[in-house]
C-alpha cells in the first residue's frame, strides 16, 4: 500500500546523499552563471515531496519561483499540481515562470 510518503532505509542513504550533492552542484552552477551578487539568491537541493519542500522554504523566503507546466496549446495555459499547491499555500509571493520553447 502506498502511503504517499517515501520510506528511506539506511542502505539508501548514501545514494540519496550522492543525488542531493549532484543536485546541489547543478544549482550552484546555475547560480554562478547568473552573475548575481553573493547572497542575493539562495538555493538548496532537498529530497521529498516538491510542493511540501517549496512551501516550507517559503516561510524563510522573499520570493519562490516555480515553473508552469503544460505542453503547448491549451495545456500550456494550465499549471501543474506542484505549482498550484505552492501558489495557494506559500507564505511569500510566488512567481510562476512559463517556459518559452519553440512555438510559444
matplotlib code that plots the C-alpha trace (Angstrom):
import matplotlib.pyplot as plt

x = [0.0, 1.4, 1.1, 2.3, 5.4, 8.6, 10.4, 14.2, 16.1, 19.7, 21.0, 19.5, 21.1, 24.5, 22.7, 20.3, 23.3, 25.1, 21.9, 21.5, 25.1, 24.8, 21.6, 23.2, 26.2, 23.8, 22.0, 25.3, 26.5, 23.2, 23.5, 27.1, 26.1, 23.6, 26.3, 24.3, 25.7, 26.7, 23.9, 21.2, 19.9, 19.7, 19.1, 19.3, 18.7, 16.3, 14.6, 10.9, 7.6, 8.3, 5.3, 5.9, 9.6, 8.8, 6.0, 8.3, 11.1, 8.6, 8.5, 12.1, 12.0, 11.2, 10.1, 9.6, 10.0, 8.4, 7.9, 4.5, 3.6, 2.0, 2.7, 1.7, -1.8, -4.5, -2.3, 0.3, -2.3, -2.7, -0.4, 0.8, -0.2, 3.0, 2.8, -0.9, -0.2, 2.7, 0.8, -2.1, -0.1, 3.2, 4.0, 5.6, 4.9, 5.3, 6.4, 5.3, 7.6, 6.1, 8.6, 9.3, 10.0, 9.6, 6.3, 5.4]
y = [0.0, 3.4, 6.0, 9.0, 9.2, 7.6, 5.3, 5.6, 2.7, 3.1, 1.3, 4.1, 7.0, 7.0, 7.0, 9.7, 11.9, 11.5, 12.5, 15.5, 16.6, 16.3, 18.4, 21.0, 21.2, 21.8, 24.5, 26.2, 26.1, 27.7, 30.4, 31.1, 31.6, 34.2, 36.5, 37.9, 39.4, 36.9, 36.2, 37.6, 34.1, 31.1, 27.7, 24.3, 20.7, 18.8, 15.5, 14.7, 15.9, 19.0, 21.0, 20.4, 21.4, 24.6, 25.6, 25.0, 27.0, 29.9, 30.6, 31.9, 33.3, 36.7, 35.0, 31.5, 30.9, 27.9, 26.8, 26.3, 23.0, 22.3, 21.1, 23.7, 24.8, 24.7, 22.6, 25.3, 27.6, 25.2, 24.9, 21.6, 20.2, 21.3, 24.8, 25.1, 23.9, 26.3, 29.2, 28.6, 27.7, 29.6, 32.1, 34.6, 35.8, 33.2, 33.9, 31.3, 31.3, 29.9, 28.0, 29.8, 27.0, 26.7, 27.7, 29.8]
z = [0.0, -0.9, 1.9, -0.1, 1.9, 0.7, 3.1, 3.0, 4.6, 5.9, 2.8, 0.6, 2.4, 0.6, -2.8, -1.6, -0.4, -3.7, -5.6, -3.2, -3.7, -7.5, -7.5, -5.2, -7.6, -10.5, -8.6, -7.6, -11.2, -12.4, -9.8, -10.8, -14.4, -13.4, -12.2, -9.3, -6.1, -3.5, -1.1, -3.4, -4.3, -2.1, -3.5, -2.0, -3.1, -0.9, -1.2, -0.5, -1.9, -4.1, -3.0, 0.6, 0.4, -1.5, 0.8, 3.8, 2.1, 1.5, 5.2, 5.1, 1.5, 0.0, -3.3, -4.5, -8.3, -9.9, -13.5, -15.1, -16.7, -20.0, -23.4, -25.9, -26.9, -24.2, -21.8, -21.7, -20.1, -17.1, -14.1, -12.7, -9.3, -7.6, -8.9, -7.9, -4.4, -3.9, -5.3, -2.9, 0.2, 0.1, 2.9, 0.5, -3.1, -5.8, -9.4, -12.0, -15.0, -18.2, -20.4, -23.7, -26.0, -29.8, -31.0, -27.9]

ax = plt.figure().add_subplot(projection="3d")
ax.plot(x, y, z, "-o")
ax.set_aspect("equal")
plt.show()
